[in-house]
Amino acid sequence: MEIQGASLLYTLATLAITFAGFAVILLALRQAAGAPLSPLDRFLARTVVGHFFWIAAGALFPPALALYPFPPMMVWKVSALLFGLPMLLVLLTYHHRRMALTTKPAPAVILALFLGVGCCSIAGMIAYVFAGFAHPEAAYAMAILANFLAHGYAVVVALEVILTQQAMPPPVMQPHVN
């Protein structure tokens, strides 16, 4: 029997992987046009792929766990912890990891999205599911959706940063003199 909300979760998983692929393709096109990858480019690419991969994984946990003979509430509680705790850790450490690798602070809108929308929706979802309220599937799906939308907007902001960076001129080749 399919768990309630599975089709929405499958769709969100597909969209998350699609967004990650699209961002990486745009970065590759920028590099193919002659712009070398900066530490910020590499950090943002890893972050986008990693965050969207984890959002996709989070969307797949409930349908996968529902294949076992667990009660539905247990499926949602285990899924909430499997997705929520690692994602909270990644979101809460984003700014520190970015500063350590690139020395460039994150734009305020990104911090607001990751800390405000991302962390609050996940923490709220975990609290809601563990409080035993009705429709834990709705709270779980909304947390996945909120993080997907926040990260989708963050990708647009990150790509704007990456695509507007000044390209370094190609190295000048000195003629070989014998």
VOZA-756723 format. One record per residue: x, y, z of N, C-alpha, C, O, CB in turn; residue in three letters. Coordinates in steps of 0.2 Angstrom, whole numbers, padded with zeros to 4 digits, always signed. Glycine has a CB too. Example, Ala and Ser with C-alpha at 12.3 -4.5 7.8 and 13.67 -1.06 7.14 Angstrom:
REM VOZA-756723
+0066-0028+0039+0062-0022+0039+0066-0016+0039+0071-0017+0042+0057-0022+0045ALA+0064-0011+0035+0068-0005+0036+0064+0000+0039+0067+0006+0040+0070-0003+0029SER
//
This chain:
REM VOZA-756723
+0004-0006+0000+0000+0000+0000+0004+0006+0000+0009+0007+0004-0005+0000+0006MET+0003+0011-0004+0007+0017-0005+0005+0022+0001-0001+0022+0003+0005+0021-0012GLU+0010+0025+0004+0009+0029+0009+0006+0036+0007+0007+0038+0001+0016+0031+0013ILE+0002+0039+0011-0001+0045+0009+0004+0051+0007+0009+0052+0011-0006+0048+0014GLN+0003+0054+0002+0008+0059+0000+0014+0057-0004+0018+0061-0006+0010+0063+0006GLY+0014+0051-0006+0020+0048-0009+0021+0051-0016+0026+0053-0018+0019+0040-0010ALA+0015+0052-0020+0016+0055-0027+0019+0062-0026+0023+0064-0030+0009+0055-0030SER+0017+0066-0021+0020+0073-0020+0028+0072-0019+0032+0076-0021+0016+0077-0015LEU+0029+0068-0014+0036+0067-0012+0040+0064-0018+0046+0067-0019+0037+0062-0006LEU+0038+0060-0022+0042+0058-0028+0043+0063-0033+0048+0064-0036+0038+0052-0032TYR+0038+0068-0034+0038+0074-0038+0044+0078-0035+0048+0081-0039+0032+0077-0039THR+0044+0079-0029+0049+0084-0026+0056+0081-0026+0061+0085-0027+0047+0085-0018LEU+0056+0074-0026+0063+0071-0026+0065+0072-0034+0071+0074-0035+0063+0064-0025ALA+0061+0071-0038+0063+0072-0045+0065+0079-0047+0070+0081-0050+0057+0070-0050THR+0061+0084-0044+0063+0091-0045+0069+0093-0042+0073+0097-0045+0057+0096-0043LEU+0071+0090-0036+0077+0092-0033+0083+0090-0037+0088+0093-0037+0077+0089-0026ALA+0083+0084-0039+0088+0081-0043+0089+0085-0050+0094+0087-0052+0087+0074-0045ILE+0083+0087-0053+0083+0091-0059+0087+0098-0058+0091+0100-0062+0076+0092-0061THR+0085+0101-0052+0088+0108-0050+0095+0107-0049+0099+0111-0052+0084+0111-0044PHE+0097+0102-0046+0104+0101-0045+0108+0100-0051+0113+0103-0052+0106+0095-0040ALA+0105+0096-0056+0109+0095-0062+0109+0101-0066+0114+0103-0070+0105+0090-0066GLY+0103+0105-0066+0103+0111-0070+0109+0116-0068+0112+0119-0072+0096+0114-0070PHE+0109+0117-0061+0114+0121-0058+0121+0119-0060+0125+0124-0062+0114+0122-0051ALA+0123+0113-0060+0129+0110-0062+0131+0111-0070+0136+0113-0072+0130+0103-0060VAL+0125+0111-0074+0126+0112-0081+0128+0119-0082+0132+0120-0086+0120+0110-0085ILE+0125+0124-0079+0126+0131-0080+0133+0132-0078+0137+0136-0081+0121+0135-0076LEU+0135+0129-0072+0142+0130-0070+0147+0128-0075+0152+0131-0076+0143+0127-0063LEU+0146+0122-0078+0150+0119-0083+0150+0123-0089+0156+0124-0092+0148+0112-0085ALA+0145+0126-0091+0145+0131-0097+0149+0137-0096+0152+0139-0100+0137+0133-0099LEU+0149+0139-0090+0153+0145-0088+0160+0143-0089+0164+0147-0091+0151+0148-0081ARG+0162+0138-0086+0169+0135-0086+0171+0134-0094+0176+0136-0096+0170+0129-0082GLN+0166+0131-0098+0168+0130-0105+0169+0137-0109+0172+0137-0114+0162+0126-0108ALA+0166+0142-0106+0166+0149-0109+0173+0152-0108+0174+0157-0110+0161+0153-0107ALA+0177+0149-0103+0184+0151-0102+0185+0154-0095+0190+0156-0093+0185+0156-0107GLY+0180+0154-0091+0180+0156-0084+0182+0150-0079+0179+0145-0079+0174+0159-0081ALA+0188+0151-0076+0190+0145-0072+0186+0145-0065+0183+0150-0064+0197+0146-0070PRO+0185+0140-0062+0181+0139-0056+0185+0142-0050+0191+0140-0049+0179+0132-0055LEU+0182+0146-0047+0185+0149-0040+0183+0145-0035+0179+0140-0035+0182+0157-0039SER+0186+0146-0029+0184+0142-0023+0176+0143-0021+0173+0138-0019+0188+0144-0017PRO+0174+0149-0022+0167+0150-0021+0162+0146-0026+0157+0143-0024+0165+0158-0022LEU+0164+0146-0033+0161+0142-0037+0160+0135-0035+0155+0132-0035+0164+0142-0044ASP+0166+0132-0033+0166+0125-0031+0162+0124-0025+0158+0119-0024+0174+0123-0030ARG+0163+0128-0020+0159+0128-0014+0151+0128-0015+0147+0124-0013+0160+0133-0009PHE+0149+0133-0019+0142+0133-0021+0139+0127-0025+0134+0125-0024+0141+0140-0025LEU+0144+0125-0030+0141+0119-0033+0141+0113-0029+0136+0109-0029+0147+0117-0039ALA+0145+0112-0024+0145+0106-0019+0139+0107-0015+0135+0102-0013+0151+0105-0015ARG+0138+0113-0013+0132+0115-0008+0125+0113-0012+0121+0110-0009+0132+0122-0006THR+0125+0116-0018+0118+0115-0021+0117+0107-0023+0112+0105-0021+0119+0118-0028VAL+0122+0104-0025+0121+0097-0026+0120+0093-0020+0115+0089-0019+0127+0094-0030VAL+0123+0094-0015+0122+0091-0008+0116+0092-0005+0112+0088-0003+0128+0093-0003GLY+0114+0099-0005+0107+0101-0002+0101+0097-0006+0097+0095-0003+0106+0108-0002HIS+0102+0098-0012+0096+0095-0016+0096+0088-0016+0091+0084-0016+0097+0097-0024PHE+0102+0084-0016+0102+0077-0015+0099+0075-0008+0095+0070-0008+0110+0075-0015PHE+0100+0079-0003+0097+0077+0004+0090+0079+0004+0086+0075+0007+0101+0081+0009TRP+0088+0084+0000+0080+0085+0000+0077+0079-0004+0072+0077-0002+0079+0092-0004ILE+0080+0077-0009+0078+0071-0013+0077+0065-0009+0072+0061-0009+0082+0070-0020ALA+0083+0064-0005+0083+0058-0001+0077+0059+0005+0074+0054+0006+0090+0057+0003ALA+0076+0065+0007+0071+0066+0012+0064+0064+0009+0060+0062+0013+0071+0073+0015GLY+0063+0066+0003+0057+0064+0000+0056+0057-0001+0050+0055-0002+0056+0068-0007ALA+0061+0053-0002+0061+0046-0003+0061+0042+0004+0059+0036+0003+0067+0044-0007LEU+0063+0044+0009+0063+0040+0015+0056+0038+0017+0055+0032+0018+0065+0045+0021PHE+0050+0042+0017+0044+0039+0019+0041+0033+0015+0039+0028+0017+0039+0044+0019PRO+0042+0034+0008+0039+0028+0004+0044+0022+0005+0041+0016+0004+0039+0030-0003PRO+0050+0023+0006+0054+0017+0007+0053+0014+0013+0053+0008+0014+0062+0019+0006ALA+0052+0018+0019+0051+0015+0025+0044+0012+0026+0043+0007+0029+0051+0020+0031LEU+0039+0014+0022+0032+0012+0021+0032+0005+0018+0027+0001+0019+0028+0016+0017ALA+0038+0002+0015+0038-0004+0012+0039-0010+0018+0037-0015+0017+0044-0005+0008LEU+0041-0007+0024+0041-0012+0030+0035-0012+0033+0031-0007+0033+0047-0009+0034TYR+0034-0017+0038+0027-0017+0041+0027-0012+0047+0025-0014+0053+0026-0024+0043PRO+0029-0006+0047+0029-0001+0052+0022+0002+0052+0019+0003+0047+0035+0004+0051PHE+0020+0004+0058+0014+0009+0058+0016+0015+0055+0021+0018+0055+0012+0010+0066PRO+0011+0018+0052+0012+0024+0048+0015+0030+0053+0020+0033+0050+0005+0027+0046PRO+0013+0031+0059+0016+0036+0063+0024+0035+0064+0028+0039+0064+0013+0036+0070MET+0026+0028+0064+0033+0027+0065+0037+0029+0059+0042+0031+0059+0034+0019+0067MET+0034+0028+0053+0037+0029+0047+0038+0037+0047+0044+0039+0045+0032+0028+0041VAL+0033+0041+0049+0034+0048+0049+0039+0051+0054+0043+0055+0053+0028+0052+0050TRP+0039+0047+0060+0044+0049+0065+0051+0048+0063+0056+0052+0064+0042+0046+0071LYS+0052+0042+0060+0059+0040+0058+0061+0044+0052+0067+0046+0052+0059+0032+0056VAL+0057+0045+0047+0058+0050+0042+0060+0057+0044+0065+0060+0041+0053+0050+0037SER+0056+0059+0049+0058+0066+0051+0065+0066+0054+0068+0071+0053+0052+0068+0057ALA+0067+0061+0058+0073+0062+0061+0079+0060+0055+0084+0064+0055+0074+0057+0066LEU+0078+0055+0051+0083+0054+0046+0084+0060+0041+0090+0061+0039+0080+0048+0042LEU+0079+0063+0039+0079+0069+0035+0081+0075+0039+0086+0079+0038+0073+0070+0031PHE+0077+0077+0045+0078+0083+0048+0084+0084+0052+0087+0090+0051+0072+0083+0053GLY+0087+0080+0055+0093+0081+0059+0099+0083+0055+0102+0088+0056+0094+0075+0064LEU+0100+0078+0050+0106+0080+0046+0105+0087+0042+0110+0091+0041+0108+0075+0041PRO+0099+0088+0040+0098+0094+0036+0099+0100+0040+0101+0105+0038+0091+0094+0033MET+0096+0100+0046+0097+0105+0051+0104+0107+0052+0107+0112+0052+0094+0104+0058LEU+0108+0101+0053+0116+0102+0054+0119+0106+0048+0123+0110+0049+0119+0095+0055LEU+0117+0104+0042+0120+0107+0036+0118+0114+0035+0122+0118+0034+0118+0103+0030VAL+0112+0115+0037+0109+0122+0036+0112+0127+0041+0114+0132+0040+0102+0122+0037LEU+0113+0124+0048+0115+0128+0053+0123+0130+0052+0125+0135+0055+0114+0125+0060LEU+0126+0125+0049+0134+0126+0048+0135+0129+0041+0141+0130+0040+0137+0120+0049THR+0131+0131+0037+0132+0134+0030+0136+0140+0031+0142+0140+0027+0125+0135+0027TYR+0135+0145+0035+0138+0151+0034+0146+0150+0037+0150+0153+0034+0135+0156+0039HIS+0147+0146+0042+0153+0145+0044+0157+0141+0039+0163+0142+0038+0153+0140+0051HIS+0154+0136+0036+0158+0132+0031+0160+0136+0025+0165+0136+0022+0154+0126+0028ARG+0155+0141+0023+0157+0145+0017+0162+0150+0019+0167+0151+0015+0150+0149+0015ARG+0162+0153+0025+0167+0158+0027+0174+0154+0027+0179+0157+0025+0166+0161+0034MET+0174+0148+0030+0180+0144+0030+0184+0143+0024+0190+0143+0023+0179+0138+0034ALA+0179+0141+0019+0182+0139+0012+0183+0145+0007+0188+0145+0003+0177+0135+0009LEU+0179+0150+0008+0179+0156+0003+0181+0163+0006+0183+0167+0002+0173+0156-0001THR+0181+0163+0012+0181+0170+0016+0176+0175+0013+0177+0181+0015+0188+0173+0014THR+0171+0173+0010+0166+0178+0007+0159+0176+0011+0157+0170+0011+0165+0177+0000LYS+0156+0181+0015+0150+0179+0018+0144+0178+0013+0144+0180+0008+0148+0185+0023PRO+0140+0174+0016+0134+0173+0012+0129+0179+0012+0129+0183+0017+0130+0167+0015ALA+0126+0180+0006+0121+0186+0006+0116+0185+0012+0114+0179+0013+0118+0186-0001PRO+0113+0190+0014+0108+0190+0020+0102+0186+0018+0099+0183+0022+0106+0197+0022ALA+0100+0187+0011+0094+0183+0009+0095+0176+0010+0090+0172+0011+0092+0185+0002VAL+0101+0173+0008+0102+0166+0009+0102+0164+0016+0099+0159+0017+0109+0164+0005ILE+0105+0168+0020+0105+0166+0027+0098+0166+0030+0096+0162+0034+0110+0171+0031LEU+0094+0171+0028+0087+0171+0030+0083+0165+0027+0079+0162+0031+0084+0177+0027ALA+0085+0163+0021+0081+0157+0018+0083+0151+0022+0079+0147+0024+0083+0156+0011LEU+0090+0150+0023+0092+0143+0026+0090+0143+0033+0088+0138+0036+0100+0143+0025PHE+0092+0149+0037+0090+0148+0044+0083+0150+0046+0080+0146+0050+0095+0154+0047LEU+0080+0154+0042+0073+0156+0043+0068+0150+0041+0065+0146+0044+0071+0162+0040GLY+0068+0150+0034+0063+0145+0031+0065+0138+0032+0062+0134+0034+0063+0147+0023VAL+0072+0137+0030+0074+0130+0031+0074+0127+0038+0071+0122+0039+0081+0129+0028GLY+0078+0130+0042+0078+0127+0049+0071+0127+0053+0069+0122+0056+0083+0131+0053CYS+0068+0133+0052+0061+0133+0056+0056+0128+0053+0053+0125+0057+0058+0140+0055CYS+0056+0127+0046+0051+0122+0044+0053+0115+0046+0049+0111+0047+0051+0122+0036SER+0059+0113+0046+0062+0107+0048+0060+0106+0056+0058+0101+0058+0069+0106+0047ILE+0062+0111+0060+0061+0110+0067+0054+0110+0069+0052+0106+0073+0065+0116+0071ALA+0050+0114+0065+0043+0113+0066+0040+0107+0064+0035+0104+0068+0039+0119+0062GLY+0042+0104+0059+0040+0098+0056+0041+0092+0061+0037+0088+0063+0043+0096+0049MET+0048+0092+0064+0050+0087+0069+0045+0087+0075+0043+0082+0077+0057+0088+0071ILE+0044+0094+0077+0040+0095+0083+0033+0092+0082+0030+0089+0086+0040+0102+0085ALA+0030+0094+0076+0023+0092+0074+0023+0085+0074+0018+0082+0077+0021+0095+0068TYR+0027+0081+0071+0027+0074+0070+0027+0071+0077+0023+0066+0078+0032+0071+0065VAL+0032+0073+0081+0033+0069+0087+0028+0071+0092+0027+0068+0097+0040+0071+0090PHE+0024+0077+0091+0018+0078+0096+0012+0074+0094+0008+0074+0099+0017+0086+0095ALA+0013+0070+0089+0007+0066+0087+0001+0069+0085-0005+0066+0085+0005+0062+0094GLY+0002+0075+0082-0004+0078+0079-0006+0074+0073-0003+0070+0070-0002+0086+0077PHE-0013+0076+0070-0015+0073+0064-0012+0075+0058-0009+0080+0058-0023+0074+0064ALA-0011+0071+0053-0008+0072+0047-0001+0074+0047+0001+0079+0045-0012+0078+0044HIS+0003+0069+0050+0010+0071+0050+0013+0071+0043+0018+0074+0042+0014+0065+0054PRO+0010+0067+0038+0012+0067+0031+0012+0074+0028+0016+0076+0024+0008+0062+0027GLU+0007+0078+0030+0006+0085+0028+0012+0089+0030+0015+0093+0027-0001+0088+0030ALA+0014+0089+0037+0019+0093+0040+0026+0091+0037+0030+0095+0035+0019+0092+0047ALA+0027+0084+0035+0033+0082+0032+0034+0085+0025+0039+0087+0023+0033+0074+0033TYR+0028+0084+0021+0028+0086+0014+0029+0094+0014+0033+0096+0010+0022+0084+0011ALA+0026+0097+0018+0027+0105+0018+0034+0107+0020+0037+0111+0017+0022+0108+0023MET+0038+0103+0025+0045+0104+0026+0049+0103+0020+0054+0107+0019+0047+0100+0033ALA+0048+0097+0017+0052+0096+0011+0051+0101+0006+0055+0104+0003+0050+0089+0008ILE+0044+0103+0005+0043+0108+0000+0046+0115+0001+0048+0118-0003+0035+0109-0001LEU+0045+0117+0008+0048+0123+0010+0055+0124+0009+0058+0129+0006+0046+0125+0017ALA+0059+0118+0010+0066+0118+0009+0068+0118+0002+0073+0121-0001+0069+0112+0012ASN+0064+0114-0002+0065+0114-0010+0064+0121-0012+0068+0123-0016+0060+0109-0013PHE+0059+0125-0011+0058+0132-0013+0063+0136-0011+0066+0141-0015+0051+0134-0011LEU+0065+0136-0004+0070+0140-0002+0077+0139-0006+0081+0144-0007+0071+0139+0006ALA+0078+0133-0007+0085+0131-0010+0084+0133-0018+0089+0135-0021+0086+0123-0009HIS+0078+0132-0021+0078+0134-0028+0079+0141-0028+0083+0143-0033+0070+0133-0030GLY+0077+0146-0024+0078+0153-0024+0086+0154-0023+0089+0158-0026+0074+0157-0019TYR+0088+0150-0018+0096+0151-0016+0100+0149-0023+0105+0152-0024+0097+0146-0011ALA+0098+0144-0027+0101+0143-0033+0101+0148-0037+0107+0150-0040+0098+0136-0036VAL+0096+0152-0038+0095+0157-0043+0100+0163-0040+0104+0166-0044+0088+0160-0043VAL+0100+0164-0034+0105+0169-0031+0112+0167-0032+0116+0171-0034+0103+0171-0024VAL+0114+0161-0031+0120+0158-0031+0123+0159-0039+0128+0161-0040+0121+0151-0029ALA+0118+0157-0043+0120+0157-0050+0121+0164-0053+0126+0165-0057+0115+0154-0055LEU+0117+0169-0050+0119+0176-0052+0126+0178-0049+0129+0181-0053+0113+0180-0048GLU+0128+0176-0043+0134+0177-0041+0140+0174-0045+0144+0178-0047+0135+0175-0033VAL+0139+0168-0047+0144+0164-0051+0144+0167-0058+0150+0168-0060+0142+0157-0051ILE+0138+0168-0061+0138+0170-0068+0141+0177-0069+0143+0179-0075+0132+0169-0071LEU+0140+0182-0064+0142+0189-0065+0150+0190-0062+0152+0195-0063+0138+0193-0061THR+0153+0185-0060+0160+0186-0058+0164+0187-0064+0163+0185-0069+0163+0179-0054GLN+0169+0191-0063+0174+0193-0068+0178+0186-0070+0180+0183-0066+0178+0198-0066GLN+0178+0185-0077+0182+0179-0079+0189+0182-0079+0191+0187-0081+0179+0177-0086ALA+0193+0177-0077+0200+0179-0077+0203+0178-0084+0201+0173-0088+0204+0174-0072MET+0207+0182-0086+0209+0182-0093+0214+0175-0094+0217+0173-0089+0214+0188-0095PRO+0213+0172-0100+0217+0166-0101+0225+0168-0100+0227+0173-0102+0216+0163-0107PRO+0229+0163-0098+0236+0164-0097+0239+0165-0104+0237+0162-0109+0239+0158-0094PRO+0244+0170-0104+0247+0172-0110+0253+0167-0111+0257+0166-0107+0250+0179-0110VAL+0253+0164-0117+0258+0159-0119+0264+0163-0121+0264+0166-0126+0256+0154-0124MET+0270+0161-0118+0276+0164-0121+0279+0160-0126+0279+0154-0126+0281+0165-0115GLN+0281+0163-0131+0284+0159-0137+0291+0156-0134+0295+0158-0130+0286+0164-0143PRO+0292+0150-0137+0297+0146-0134+0303+0148-0139+0303+0147-0145+0296+0138-0135HIS+0309+0150-0135+0315+0152-0139+0320+0147-0138+0321+0145-0132+0317+0159-0137VAL+0323+0145-0143+0329+0140-0143+0335+0143-0142+0340+0140-0142+0329+0135-0149ASN
//
